[in-house]
Amino acid sequence: MKHLILYIGIIFFILTRIAPGESISYQRENSLNTDKTVSDDMIERFYSHPEDISDVDAECKEVMEWVDSTVNYGKEKYYHEAILCLTWEINKKLDKEQIELLTKVKSTFHNIIFDLMNHRNIGVLQIMYIDYECELMLVKKIYNMIYSSSIPLCFENPVFSTPDRPSSICSPQPSSYLSSCLKKKDAKICMDKMITEKFLAVAQQEPQAKADIYHLNHFTDKFISSLYTNKTRQNIETLNFYDFYIRLIEDAVHEVKYITEHDV
């Protein structure tokens, strides 16, 4: 299980480093709208101020070196910056419409993590830590797809790993769900159904939860379809992401059970 110091470090980092509308360490005199997120600011800098690109690349250099590792080194303070820097690198390969789709994937994914961890015995700090690690895994996965890279999704101690069960999301092998669905006539429909059933079995507010899963799969499909014209490649990548989602849900369900049963 994760140590309390990790949670405290994240809270300290958020309070001391992040404010609405700011980039990693930069803010223009004619600052962007305060209701924008940090990611929005970085996207606007990329498209409106190309002269800033080298500065952000320099800011992200050390973080990107840390990202391409299986060792955490206790640098939980990097989680937020790693998400931003990976997003920054991903955006270099996307047009504005694709970036909007990616933003929708990430925001819906964020909602789903909170839905999964919404239990009275799970504290806010635990939820925040899990949310950061899960989003970091997601952007790593997207980065790997776009750059044909192999950045490891998990650190040596993955977020959902417990003493009696290692995290399945870190396994290089396809899940049993994907293996089963590949034998069906339409593997995507099969996986979509399994993801929905798994999620609704644990989510508290069913109508909203069902909408979140629908939108996550829908936006993922659209985003991947915007990247590849080849239908076979689209299906392969989409199934790969569906497999990622169902592993994540299964791991999260196990984590909730472990926390509540062991009063962690």
PyMOL commands that set and color helices and strands:
alter all, ss='L'
color gray80, all
select helices_A, chain A and resi 4-17+38-48+50-67+78-91+96-116+124-147+168-170+176-181+187-200+206-227+231-262
alter helices_A, ss='H'
color red, helices_A
deselect
rebuild
show_as cartoon
